[in-house]
Amino acid sequence: MNILVIDIGGSNIKILATGQPERIKIPSGNNFSPEEMIPLIKENASNWKYDVVSIGFPGIVKNNKVITEPVNLGDGWKRFDFEAAFDCPVKLINDAAMQALGGMKTKRCYSWDSVPD
């Protein structure tokens, strides 16, 4: 399974997919919306193959849903349908939790369905 990983930040959106040698940074900002983000990601990842998307979001995420609008980006994140936008399964997690999960040094592996919210 190939995964597109997206780290949403107030200055940049960082993306990387399974098998790709380098991440790509996309500028964001205070008024940046998900409607602006999706086409930029699709353009930058157009040559990458991915089956699912994992998103680190800078706000409260619960049960795979954005609960609070981010303070460092524009509006529209709470009501945005990421799965429809990417046309594949999407797992949302708080960005700090994603960093912690990615930095874990353990033999335990998570399956797509068992990654904590």
N, C-alpha and C positions, 0 to 999 in steps of 0.2 A: 504494500500500500504506500503510495506517495502522498506526502503531506505538505501542504503549503502553510507555513507558519507566518503569522502577521503579528508584529508588536506595534501597537498603536501608541504613539507618544505625542506630546504637545509640540515638539519641534520637528520630529520626523516619524514616518511610518517605516518600519524595517520589515523586509520580507525575505524569506529563504525557503526553498523547497528541497525535498529529499533529492540527494544526488547533485545538487548545485554547488559549485565551488565557493561562491561568495554571495553574501546578502546584498540586497539593494536598498538604499535609503531613498525615501520619497518625502520631500518637505511637506509639513502640515502647518498648523498654526491655530490661533485663537478662534477663528471662524470656520475652521475645517469641518466639513460634514461627511457622513458616510456616503452620501450621494456623490460627493467629490472624490472620495477615496477609492471606491470600487473601480471606476474606469482607469484610474492611474495604476492600481494594482494589476488589473487585467492586462493593461498595455505592457507593463514592466515584466510580467510573468507569462507573456504570450507564448514563449518558446518552452515553458516548463510544463511537465505533466504532473498533475496532482489529482487525487481521488477525494480527498477531504481537506478541510481548512481548520486550523487551530488559531484562535485569536486571543492575544493578551490585551485586555481592555483596561484603561486607566480609570476605573471606577468600580462600583459595587456590581458584582455579577452573582446571580443566584439561579439555580436550576437552568443554566444555559441561557439566561436572559439578562440583559442590561437593566439594572434597577435605577441607577442614577446617571444623569447626564454628566459628562466629565467637566471639570472646572477649567481645563486648559485647551478645550476644543469647542467647536460650534455645537449647535443643537441637532436633534433628530436621531440620536443613537438609541434611545430607549424604545422607540417604535420601529426601528429598522429591521427588516427581514433579511438577515445575512445569508441564510440557506437559499432563499429565492434569488438573491443577487449573484451568488456563486454557483447555483444550480448543483449543489452537492452538500453532503453533511458538513456542518460547522460546529465546532466545540468552542464556546466562549469561556474564558477564565480571567480572573483579575490579573493584570500584568505583573504585579509583584509575586503573586502565587505562581504564575508561569515561570518567572525567573528562578524561583526557589525550586520548583519541580525540575526545571532543566539543569539546575546545578546540583541536584542530589547525586551523591556518589554511593550508589547501592546496586545490588544485583537484581532488585525488584523491578519488573517492567510492568507498565500499565498498558492495558488494552485500550482501544479507542473508547469503549463504553465505560471504562472504570476510572478515567481521569477525573479527579475531584473537581467540583464547582467552586 
